[in-house]
Amino acid sequence: MSHTAQQFDDIIFQCKDIFIKKEKDYGTSWRVLRTISVIDQIYIKALRIRNLQELKTQKVADDIPSEFIGIINYSVIGLIQLKLQPSIEPDMNSNDVERLYDEQILFAKNTMLSKNHDYGEAWRDMSQESFVDLILTKLLRMKSILHNEEKLLVSEGLDANYVDILNYAVFAMILLHQNTKTKL
């Protein structure tokens, strides 16, 4: 499992680099996003991956790995927004943004390591298509949770769903790199 932990870190290194660079370009404009908007952003990216998988062609430059990176980073945004609540005045400083990003990634990684222990890394035998379908399922569940005003009877909350989505996207990226023999 230490191999998985290192692969997770390698993927997150790429994602965080893009996240921080976009923060420098755009600031923290994402702070205005409400939960449904974050969910919809992830939904659009997952649906695009599914379409690319089925069509086997694309007309826009962003490839499947870049869409998975977007899913990971929007999942982090979703987790941060649950913690802080949306703000019309996005004025966070870079140090706070990086600290919050790292906190949410650590939470997701620890969850992944615990689940990997219990499930025996079964994800390594899954297809990229399954990860996308599971992400879409989680997103539809999250929309239902919001529709029900977050009153849950037996289900996990929004934060657990964001963490699962983030980890599914990381797993998909790890497998993409293994299948294409590219360096993480």
C-alpha positions as CSV (number, residue, x, y, z in Angstrom):
1,M,0.0,0.0,0.0
2,S,3.0,2.3,0.4
3,H,3.2,2.2,-3.4
4,T,-0.4,3.5,-3.6
5,A,0.3,6.2,-1.1
6,Q,3.2,7.4,-3.2
7,Q,1.2,7.2,-6.4
8,F,-1.6,9.2,-4.6
9,D,1.0,11.9,-3.6
10,D,2.4,12.1,-7.2
11,I,-1.1,12.7,-8.6
12,I,-1.9,15.2,-6.0
13,F,1.4,17.0,-6.6
14,Q,0.2,17.6,-10.2
15,C,-3.3,18.7,-9.1
16,K,-2.1,21.0,-6.4
17,D,0.4,22.6,-8.8
18,I,-2.4,23.5,-11.2
19,F,-4.7,24.6,-8.3
20,I,-2.1,27.0,-7.0
21,K,-1.3,28.4,-10.4
22,K,-5.0,29.0,-11.1
23,E,-5.3,30.7,-7.7
24,K,-2.5,33.0,-8.8
25,D,-4.3,33.7,-12.1
26,Y,-7.9,34.0,-10.8
27,G,-7.6,34.5,-7.0
28,T,-10.2,32.6,-5.0
29,S,-13.1,33.4,-7.2
30,W,-14.3,29.8,-6.6
31,R,-15.3,31.0,-3.1
32,V,-18.6,32.2,-4.5
33,L,-19.6,28.7,-5.6
34,R,-22.5,27.1,-3.6
35,T,-22.5,23.4,-3.1
36,I,-24.8,22.7,-6.1
37,S,-22.5,24.7,-8.4
38,V,-19.5,22.7,-7.3
39,I,-21.4,19.5,-7.8
40,D,-22.5,20.7,-11.3
41,Q,-18.9,21.5,-12.2
42,I,-17.8,18.0,-11.3
43,Y,-20.8,16.6,-13.1
44,I,-19.9,18.4,-16.3
45,K,-16.3,17.1,-16.2
46,A,-17.4,13.5,-15.4
47,L,-20.0,13.5,-18.1
48,R,-17.4,14.8,-20.6
49,I,-15.1,12.0,-19.7
50,R,-17.9,9.5,-20.2
51,N,-18.8,11.0,-23.6
52,L,-15.1,10.8,-24.6
53,Q,-14.9,7.2,-23.5
54,E,-18.0,6.3,-25.6
55,L,-17.3,8.5,-28.7
56,K,-13.5,7.7,-28.7
57,T,-12.9,11.2,-30.3
58,Q,-12.7,14.7,-29.0
59,K,-12.9,18.2,-30.4
60,V,-11.7,20.2,-27.4
61,A,-8.1,20.1,-26.3
62,D,-8.6,19.2,-22.7
63,D,-8.0,15.4,-22.4
64,I,-9.3,12.9,-20.0
65,P,-6.5,13.2,-17.5
66,S,-7.0,17.0,-17.3
67,E,-10.7,16.4,-16.6
68,F,-9.9,14.0,-13.8
69,I,-7.5,16.7,-12.4
70,G,-10.4,19.1,-12.5
71,I,-12.6,16.7,-10.7
72,I,-10.0,16.3,-8.0
73,N,-9.5,20.0,-7.6
74,Y,-13.3,20.8,-7.6
75,S,-13.7,18.1,-4.9
76,V,-11.2,19.9,-2.8
77,I,-13.1,23.1,-3.4
78,G,-16.3,21.4,-2.4
79,L,-14.8,20.2,0.8
80,I,-13.4,23.6,1.6
81,Q,-16.7,25.3,0.8
82,L,-18.5,22.9,3.2
83,K,-16.1,23.9,5.9
84,L,-16.2,27.7,5.3
85,Q,-19.5,28.3,3.4
86,P,-19.5,30.3,0.2
87,S,-18.5,33.9,0.2
88,I,-19.4,36.7,-2.2
89,E,-16.1,38.4,-1.3
90,P,-13.4,35.9,-2.3
91,D,-10.4,37.4,-0.5
92,M,-8.4,34.4,0.9
93,N,-4.7,34.7,0.9
94,S,-2.5,32.1,-0.8
95,N,-1.1,30.6,2.4
96,D,-4.6,29.9,3.7
97,V,-5.7,28.4,0.4
98,E,-2.7,26.1,0.4
99,R,-3.2,25.1,4.0
100,L,-6.9,24.3,3.4
101,Y,-6.1,22.4,0.2
102,D,-3.5,20.3,2.1
103,E,-5.9,19.6,5.0
104,Q,-8.6,18.3,2.7
105,I,-6.1,16.2,0.7
106,L,-4.8,14.7,4.0
107,F,-8.4,13.8,5.0
108,A,-9.0,12.2,1.6
109,K,-5.7,10.3,1.6
110,N,-6.3,8.9,5.1
111,T,-9.8,7.8,4.1
112,M,-8.3,6.2,1.0
113,L,-5.7,4.3,3.0
114,S,-8.2,3.0,5.5
115,K,-10.6,1.8,2.7
116,N,-7.7,0.3,0.8
117,H,-6.8,-1.7,3.9
118,D,-10.3,-3.1,4.2
119,Y,-11.0,-3.6,0.4
120,G,-7.5,-4.9,-0.5
121,E,-7.0,-2.4,-3.3
122,A,-9.8,-3.9,-5.3
123,W,-9.9,-0.6,-7.3
124,R,-6.8,-1.8,-9.2
125,D,-9.0,-4.3,-11.1
126,M,-11.6,-1.7,-12.0
127,S,-12.0,0.1,-15.3
128,Q,-11.7,3.8,-15.9
129,E,-15.4,3.6,-17.1
130,S,-16.4,2.3,-13.7
131,F,-14.7,5.1,-11.9
132,V,-16.6,7.6,-14.0
133,D,-19.9,5.9,-13.5
134,L,-19.3,5.8,-9.7
135,I,-18.4,9.5,-9.7
136,L,-21.6,10.3,-11.6
137,T,-23.6,8.1,-9.2
138,K,-22.1,10.0,-6.2
139,L,-23.0,13.3,-7.8
140,L,-26.6,12.3,-8.4
141,R,-26.7,11.1,-4.7
142,M,-25.3,14.5,-3.6
143,K,-28.0,16.3,-5.6
144,S,-30.6,14.2,-3.9
145,I,-29.1,15.0,-0.5
146,L,-29.3,18.7,-1.3
147,H,-32.9,18.3,-2.5
148,N,-33.8,16.6,0.8
149,E,-32.2,19.5,2.6
150,E,-29.3,17.3,3.9
151,K,-31.7,15.3,6.1
152,L,-30.2,11.8,5.9
153,L,-31.6,8.6,7.4
154,V,-28.7,6.2,6.9
155,S,-26.5,7.7,4.2
156,E,-23.1,9.4,4.2
157,G,-23.0,13.2,3.9
158,L,-21.7,15.5,1.3
159,D,-18.2,15.5,2.6
160,A,-17.8,11.7,2.4
161,N,-19.1,11.8,-1.2
162,Y,-16.6,14.5,-2.2
163,V,-13.8,12.4,-0.7
164,D,-15.0,9.3,-2.6
165,I,-15.1,11.2,-5.8
166,L,-11.7,12.7,-5.3
167,N,-10.2,9.2,-4.5
168,Y,-12.0,7.6,-7.5
169,A,-10.4,10.3,-9.8
170,V,-7.0,9.7,-8.2
171,F,-7.4,5.9,-8.8
172,A,-8.4,6.6,-12.4
173,M,-5.3,8.8,-12.9
174,I,-3.0,6.1,-11.4
175,L,-4.4,3.5,-13.7
176,L,-4.2,5.8,-16.7
177,H,-0.5,6.3,-16.0
178,Q,0.1,2.6,-15.6
179,N,-1.8,1.8,-18.8
180,T,0.0,4.4,-20.9
181,K,3.4,3.7,-19.1
182,T,3.8,7.5,-18.5
183,K,5.6,8.8,-15.5
184,L,3.4,10.2,-12.7
